[in-house]
Amino acid sequence: MDIIEGSWNIQDKIEEKAGKIGKGKYGRILKMARKPDREEFKKTLLIVVGGLLLIGSVGFLLTWLWNNLPDYFMMG
């Protein structure tokens, strides 16, 4: 039974802290926050996916060059 009471106490502390979120220094920001509409979400998603592809491509290119470039210099 001690485990159950302990978990209830932890849950109460978490709920108490969560209730204070809107009243702290970030309260105004949270009140201004809104859910993005479909068009804004699509644009954000495209930018994120494009960035991931760009960074992944650069990483792949650098890895490929690091592994294969010394072979070209050793041939000559």
PyMOL commands that place a pseudoatom at each C-alpha (Angstrom):
pseudoatom trace, name=CA, resn=MET, resi=1, chain=A, elem=C, hetatm=0, pos=[0.000, 0.000, 0.000]
pseudoatom trace, name=CA, resn=ASP, resi=2, chain=A, elem=C, hetatm=0, pos=[2.969, 2.351, 0.488]
pseudoatom trace, name=CA, resn=ILE, resi=3, chain=A, elem=C, hetatm=0, pos=[3.705, 2.279, -3.234]
pseudoatom trace, name=CA, resn=ILE, resi=4, chain=A, elem=C, hetatm=0, pos=[0.159, 3.327, -4.091]
pseudoatom trace, name=CA, resn=GLU, resi=5, chain=A, elem=C, hetatm=0, pos=[0.166, 6.176, -1.575]
pseudoatom trace, name=CA, resn=GLY, resi=6, chain=A, elem=C, hetatm=0, pos=[3.558, 7.330, -2.843]
pseudoatom trace, name=CA, resn=SER, resi=7, chain=A, elem=C, hetatm=0, pos=[2.349, 7.339, -6.413]
pseudoatom trace, name=CA, resn=TRP, resi=8, chain=A, elem=C, hetatm=0, pos=[-0.731, 9.369, -5.390]
pseudoatom trace, name=CA, resn=ASN, resi=9, chain=A, elem=C, hetatm=0, pos=[1.516, 11.900, -3.659]
pseudoatom trace, name=CA, resn=ILE, resi=10, chain=A, elem=C, hetatm=0, pos=[3.684, 12.216, -6.761]
pseudoatom trace, name=CA, resn=GLN, resi=11, chain=A, elem=C, hetatm=0, pos=[0.587, 12.614, -8.927]
pseudoatom trace, name=CA, resn=ASP, resi=12, chain=A, elem=C, hetatm=0, pos=[-0.751, 15.356, -6.624]
pseudoatom trace, name=CA, resn=LYS, resi=13, chain=A, elem=C, hetatm=0, pos=[2.568, 17.248, -6.834]
pseudoatom trace, name=CA, resn=ILE, resi=14, chain=A, elem=C, hetatm=0, pos=[2.579, 17.017, -10.632]
pseudoatom trace, name=CA, resn=GLU, resi=15, chain=A, elem=C, hetatm=0, pos=[-1.012, 18.272, -10.855]
pseudoatom trace, name=CA, resn=GLU, resi=16, chain=A, elem=C, hetatm=0, pos=[-0.223, 21.132, -8.470]
pseudoatom trace, name=CA, resn=LYS, resi=17, chain=A, elem=C, hetatm=0, pos=[2.738, 22.246, -10.610]
pseudoatom trace, name=CA, resn=ALA, resi=18, chain=A, elem=C, hetatm=0, pos=[0.703, 21.880, -13.815]
pseudoatom trace, name=CA, resn=GLY, resi=19, chain=A, elem=C, hetatm=0, pos=[-1.992, 24.142, -12.383]
pseudoatom trace, name=CA, resn=LYS, resi=20, chain=A, elem=C, hetatm=0, pos=[0.561, 26.924, -11.917]
pseudoatom trace, name=CA, resn=ILE, resi=21, chain=A, elem=C, hetatm=0, pos=[1.790, 26.879, -15.529]
pseudoatom trace, name=CA, resn=GLY, resi=22, chain=A, elem=C, hetatm=0, pos=[-0.640, 29.523, -16.779]
pseudoatom trace, name=CA, resn=LYS, resi=23, chain=A, elem=C, hetatm=0, pos=[0.186, 31.883, -13.907]
pseudoatom trace, name=CA, resn=GLY, resi=24, chain=A, elem=C, hetatm=0, pos=[3.983, 31.966, -14.068]
pseudoatom trace, name=CA, resn=LYS, resi=25, chain=A, elem=C, hetatm=0, pos=[6.360, 33.915, -16.279]
pseudoatom trace, name=CA, resn=TYR, resi=26, chain=A, elem=C, hetatm=0, pos=[5.262, 31.947, -19.350]
pseudoatom trace, name=CA, resn=GLY, resi=27, chain=A, elem=C, hetatm=0, pos=[1.553, 32.408, -18.711]
pseudoatom trace, name=CA, resn=ARG, resi=28, chain=A, elem=C, hetatm=0, pos=[1.109, 35.212, -21.242]
pseudoatom trace, name=CA, resn=ILE, resi=29, chain=A, elem=C, hetatm=0, pos=[2.844, 33.197, -23.947]
pseudoatom trace, name=CA, resn=LEU, resi=30, chain=A, elem=C, hetatm=0, pos=[0.679, 30.157, -23.262]
pseudoatom trace, name=CA, resn=LYS, resi=31, chain=A, elem=C, hetatm=0, pos=[-2.464, 32.289, -23.405]
pseudoatom trace, name=CA, resn=MET, resi=32, chain=A, elem=C, hetatm=0, pos=[-1.421, 33.709, -26.787]
pseudoatom trace, name=CA, resn=ALA, resi=33, chain=A, elem=C, hetatm=0, pos=[-0.538, 30.292, -28.220]
pseudoatom trace, name=CA, resn=ARG, resi=34, chain=A, elem=C, hetatm=0, pos=[-2.966, 28.821, -30.713]
pseudoatom trace, name=CA, resn=LYS, resi=35, chain=A, elem=C, hetatm=0, pos=[-3.313, 25.744, -32.837]
pseudoatom trace, name=CA, resn=PRO, resi=36, chain=A, elem=C, hetatm=0, pos=[-1.973, 26.327, -36.375]
pseudoatom trace, name=CA, resn=ASP, resi=37, chain=A, elem=C, hetatm=0, pos=[-4.414, 26.093, -39.248]
pseudoatom trace, name=CA, resn=ARG, resi=38, chain=A, elem=C, hetatm=0, pos=[-3.964, 23.473, -41.951]
pseudoatom trace, name=CA, resn=GLU, resi=39, chain=A, elem=C, hetatm=0, pos=[-2.032, 25.727, -44.356]
pseudoatom trace, name=CA, resn=GLU, resi=40, chain=A, elem=C, hetatm=0, pos=[0.408, 26.923, -41.682]
pseudoatom trace, name=CA, resn=PHE, resi=41, chain=A, elem=C, hetatm=0, pos=[0.976, 23.333, -40.556]
pseudoatom trace, name=CA, resn=LYS, resi=42, chain=A, elem=C, hetatm=0, pos=[1.711, 22.225, -44.135]
pseudoatom trace, name=CA, resn=LYS, resi=43, chain=A, elem=C, hetatm=0, pos=[4.249, 25.027, -44.633]
pseudoatom trace, name=CA, resn=THR, resi=44, chain=A, elem=C, hetatm=0, pos=[5.972, 24.228, -41.353]
pseudoatom trace, name=CA, resn=LEU, resi=45, chain=A, elem=C, hetatm=0, pos=[6.042, 20.534, -42.199]
pseudoatom trace, name=CA, resn=LEU, resi=46, chain=A, elem=C, hetatm=0, pos=[7.556, 21.203, -45.641]
pseudoatom trace, name=CA, resn=ILE, resi=47, chain=A, elem=C, hetatm=0, pos=[10.262, 23.427, -44.147]
pseudoatom trace, name=CA, resn=VAL, resi=48, chain=A, elem=C, hetatm=0, pos=[11.144, 20.830, -41.499]
pseudoatom trace, name=CA, resn=VAL, resi=49, chain=A, elem=C, hetatm=0, pos=[11.232, 17.944, -43.994]
pseudoatom trace, name=CA, resn=GLY, resi=50, chain=A, elem=C, hetatm=0, pos=[13.305, 20.038, -46.412]
pseudoatom trace, name=CA, resn=GLY, resi=51, chain=A, elem=C, hetatm=0, pos=[15.780, 20.876, -43.665]
pseudoatom trace, name=CA, resn=LEU, resi=52, chain=A, elem=C, hetatm=0, pos=[16.081, 17.251, -42.635]
pseudoatom trace, name=CA, resn=LEU, resi=53, chain=A, elem=C, hetatm=0, pos=[16.687, 16.184, -46.218]
pseudoatom trace, name=CA, resn=LEU, resi=54, chain=A, elem=C, hetatm=0, pos=[19.274, 18.934, -46.721]
pseudoatom trace, name=CA, resn=ILE, resi=55, chain=A, elem=C, hetatm=0, pos=[21.179, 18.123, -43.532]
pseudoatom trace, name=CA, resn=GLY, resi=56, chain=A, elem=C, hetatm=0, pos=[20.981, 14.391, -44.254]
pseudoatom trace, name=CA, resn=SER, resi=57, chain=A, elem=C, hetatm=0, pos=[22.248, 14.892, -47.791]
pseudoatom trace, name=CA, resn=VAL, resi=58, chain=A, elem=C, hetatm=0, pos=[25.173, 16.991, -46.622]
pseudoatom trace, name=CA, resn=GLY, resi=59, chain=A, elem=C, hetatm=0, pos=[26.031, 14.389, -43.985]
pseudoatom trace, name=CA, resn=PHE, resi=60, chain=A, elem=C, hetatm=0, pos=[25.814, 11.581, -46.523]
pseudoatom trace, name=CA, resn=LEU, resi=61, chain=A, elem=C, hetatm=0, pos=[27.986, 13.499, -48.993]
pseudoatom trace, name=CA, resn=LEU, resi=62, chain=A, elem=C, hetatm=0, pos=[30.627, 14.246, -46.378]
pseudoatom trace, name=CA, resn=THR, resi=63, chain=A, elem=C, hetatm=0, pos=[30.680, 10.609, -45.238]
pseudoatom trace, name=CA, resn=TRP, resi=64, chain=A, elem=C, hetatm=0, pos=[30.962, 9.395, -48.818]
pseudoatom trace, name=CA, resn=LEU, resi=65, chain=A, elem=C, hetatm=0, pos=[33.791, 11.833, -49.562]
pseudoatom trace, name=CA, resn=TRP, resi=66, chain=A, elem=C, hetatm=0, pos=[35.601, 10.919, -46.334]
pseudoatom trace, name=CA, resn=ASN, resi=67, chain=A, elem=C, hetatm=0, pos=[35.481, 7.213, -47.219]
pseudoatom trace, name=CA, resn=ASN, resi=68, chain=A, elem=C, hetatm=0, pos=[36.103, 7.404, -50.981]
pseudoatom trace, name=CA, resn=LEU, resi=69, chain=A, elem=C, hetatm=0, pos=[38.306, 10.446, -51.593]
pseudoatom trace, name=CA, resn=PRO, resi=70, chain=A, elem=C, hetatm=0, pos=[41.527, 8.860, -50.280]
pseudoatom trace, name=CA, resn=ASP, resi=71, chain=A, elem=C, hetatm=0, pos=[41.089, 6.031, -52.825]
pseudoatom trace, name=CA, resn=TYR, resi=72, chain=A, elem=C, hetatm=0, pos=[41.256, 8.526, -55.717]
pseudoatom trace, name=CA, resn=PHE, resi=73, chain=A, elem=C, hetatm=0, pos=[44.529, 10.016, -54.476]
pseudoatom trace, name=CA, resn=MET, resi=74, chain=A, elem=C, hetatm=0, pos=[46.127, 6.601, -53.906]
pseudoatom trace, name=CA, resn=MET, resi=75, chain=A, elem=C, hetatm=0, pos=[45.431, 5.488, -57.483]
pseudoatom trace, name=CA, resn=GLY, resi=76, chain=A, elem=C, hetatm=0, pos=[47.671, 8.156, -59.024]
for i in range(1, 76): cmd.bond("trace and resi %d" % i, "trace and resi %d" % (i + 1))
show_as sticks, trace
zoom trace
